[in-house]
Amino acid sequence: MHILLVNDDGPPSRRLSPYVRPLVNALQDAGHLVSVAIPAASRSWIGKAHIIEAPLKATYVPPSAFRNDGTWDETSSPLEHREEEHGKSEPEWVVITNGTPASCVQLGLFNLFADRPPVDLVISGPNHGRNASTIYNLSSGTVGGALEAATCGKRGIAVSFGSKDEQPMEIIQAAARLAVRIIHHLYKNWDERVELYNLNIPMREDVETRPVLYTRTLPYYWSHGCLYAEVEKKETNGTNGTMGHHAHNGDTHSNGVNGVHKVNGVNGVTNGVKAGATNGVKPTSRFRQRDFKWSAELADMKKALQTSEEGTDAHTVLNGSTSVTPLCANFWFVPGLEGELKL
């Protein structure tokens, strides 16, 4: 079987993407041709996005050239990194600058591997952590990659390994072996009503002997804003950080030129220098501004997942079993609401 594998965590990295290489190895050990197309940087929480104004660059990287920090060695010839395995060279991975899981699927299916047979199955993952409940599924780049496969008429399976904590290699390899077994079963017994499966595997020593269960998605909704926090601005000269114009993130330092201060890379003006002053200084906006940063506080969500109903994806994986959720790749209409609206 020819498998296209994408992810949202980027190149192999001990911190951000520790699971991708073991799964690729397990799929190859099972005899599959695996074509890998992954973003050059982490694209978590990006869903099925395409960054339409960003040019994409595909770099073919031998797997042995990757370091443990998500970078790769470009100092030697690619031929020096070719690994002989069963008499064949290991296929290069493709790393896509500005790529997302969805764009990796598009390029992987239609552009990058024209010299190989048609793709039979798209695997998106394995994600570094769970993707259970509607909030995660609708936000996840991992699930987004499988959704993109479905919109391209291909079968897709999103795979998540349910822990962000550092795991022993024995547990990672056990999860990878189990994932391969489940992938085989789903592909051979694919229900034609299903467009993609969402697979969540708990990270535990006995994972291969634990139940594998069909599940439904746990509904979850944000009850309050908990993803972003406002950045407090440092007071400067008793003016609440405005310095005549609006400061950014409260970070200032003098560059010694006519009282001009640099504010997080944006040139601001102080000490009576008027807007539109000379010396190439561009004033910041006079309009009111507020700064926010990603600061996810997920304690309430974690409590909801812990108390979720039996039969849901969250309950299943948190209780040590593997969750397999069959999904359709659409926002389906509500039946019964038909005909003309009488206003």
Number of C-alpha atoms within 10 A of each C-alpha: 15 16 21 24 29 32 35 33 29 28 30 22 18 13 14 20 24 25 25 25 17 19 24 22 16 20 22 15 12 14 11 14 19 23 22 25 32 32 26 22 20 20 21 19 17 20 23 21 18 16 13 9 7 10 10 18 14 19 14 16 19 21 20 16 17 18 14 14 14 19 15 16 14 10 7 9 9 15 9 10 18 18 15 9 8 7 7 9 13 18 16 20 21 26 23 24 16 20 28 34 37 30 24 32 30 19 17 22 21 13 11 18 17 10 7 10 11 14 19 14 20 28 26 32 30 33 29 25 18 24 29 30 22 17 16 18 20 17 17 24 31 36 35 28 32 34 31 26 27 20 14 14 10 18 22 30 32 30 29 27 24 24 15 15 10 11 13 11 12 11 17 21 18 19 30 26 21 20 24 18 15 16 19 15 11 14 14 9 9 15 11 6 9 15 22 26 26 26 31 30 29 25 24 19 15 13 19 20 9 13 12 20 17 17 21 21 23 21 14 15 9 11 8 7 9 15 13 13 14 12 14 13 17 17 13 14 9 9 10 13 20 19 19 18 17 22 29 24 18 19 15 21 11 11 10 8 8 13 14 20 23 18 19 14 10 14 17 26 25 16 11 11 16 11 17 12 11 9 9 8 17 14 19 18 12 11 7 7 9 12 14 12 11 11 11 11 13 12 10 13 17 12 10 16 21 13 12 19 13 13 15 22 31 28 23 26 26 21 11 18 23 29 29 26 21 19 16 13 16 10 6 7 7 7 6 6 8 7 6 6 6 4 3
